[in-house]
Structures are given as C-alpha cells and as structure tokens.
Amino acid sequence: MKVTVVGKSRRAGKSKAGKDYDFTTIMAEYSMRANDDNDGVQVDRINVDARMMPYALIVVGATYDLDFDRNGYLLGIEEV
C-alpha cells in the first residue's frame, strides 16, 4: 500500500517489565478510491519498529510502500 507521511512521532524507552522499545508512529495518508466516481483520502496511525526503519530516515511528505500480512501486521517499509 502506498502512503504519504503527514506526521511522525518517536517512542523509545524501557517498559515496566524491563524490555526496551523503540518505534515511530507515522501519520499516513492514503487513497480510499472505491471506483472512478468515489474518491476519498483516509489518514491512519501506523507503528514502525526502529529495526525496520529508524526515525531519522522517515521523511514527512515522502511516499512509502508498506507491506502488511493478512492479519494487518506491518512486514516492511520502503521509500518510493
């Protein structure tokens, strides 16, 4: 799915259980075109693990291709 990043925020630290976490929440805009007559845009928040793509490499305004599995979990991200 191709998305345009319209915002981002980073969360990093240590959980109460003592596990480290580091991820970026991107606000992504994408087309919800059902057919030629109905065009719409939807914005969603998607969490990206820092091991997939570090915070500094995600650019607001850039277009990315996201791959999800059948359960909706993010498998990969790459800039288009």
C-alpha positions in Angstrom: 0.0 0.0 0.0 1.4 3.4 -1.0 1.1 6.1 1.7 2.3 9.7 2.2 3.7 10.5 5.6 2.0 13.6 7.0 3.4 13.4 10.5 5.6 11.3 12.8 6.5 10.8 16.5 9.0 8.6 18.2 8.6 6.5 21.3 11.6 4.9 22.9 12.5 3.7 26.4 12.1 0.8 28.8 8.8 -0.9 29.7 7.7 -1.6 33.3 8.7 -5.2 32.6 12.3 -4.1 31.7 12.1 -4.6 28.0 13.5 -2.0 25.6 11.2 -0.5 23.0 11.8 1.9 20.1 9.3 2.7 17.4 8.0 5.5 15.2 4.3 6.3 14.9 3.7 7.7 11.4 0.5 9.5 10.4 -0.1 8.2 6.9 -2.5 9.5 4.2 -3.7 7.1 1.5 -6.3 6.9 -1.1 -9.6 5.0 -0.5 -10.7 5.1 -4.1 -13.6 2.6 -4.4 -14.3 3.4 -8.1 -13.9 6.3 -10.5 -16.9 8.1 -9.1 -16.0 8.0 -5.4 -12.5 9.3 -4.4 -11.5 9.7 -0.8 -8.5 10.0 1.4 -8.0 8.4 4.8 -5.4 9.1 7.5 -4.2 6.4 9.9 -1.5 5.9 12.5 0.9 3.1 11.8 3.6 2.0 14.2 7.0 1.2 12.5 9.7 -0.6 14.5 13.1 1.1 14.6 14.7 -2.1 13.3 12.6 -1.7 10.1 13.3 1.9 9.5 14.9 4.4 12.1 13.1 7.6 13.0 15.6 9.8 11.3 15.1 8.1 7.9 11.4 8.7 7.8 10.7 12.0 5.9 7.4 13.9 6.3 5.9 14.5 2.9 7.6 11.4 1.3 5.8 8.4 -0.2 6.4 4.9 1.2 5.3 1.5 0.2 4.1 -0.5 3.2 3.6 -4.3 3.2 1.2 -6.0 5.7 0.4 -9.6 6.4 -3.1 -10.9 6.3 -3.6 -10.0 10.0 -2.7 -6.4 9.4 0.8 -6.5 10.9 3.5 -4.4 9.2 6.1 -6.6 7.5 8.1 -3.9 5.6 8.5 -0.3 4.6 10.5 1.2 1.8 10.6 4.7 0.2 9.2 5.1 -3.3 
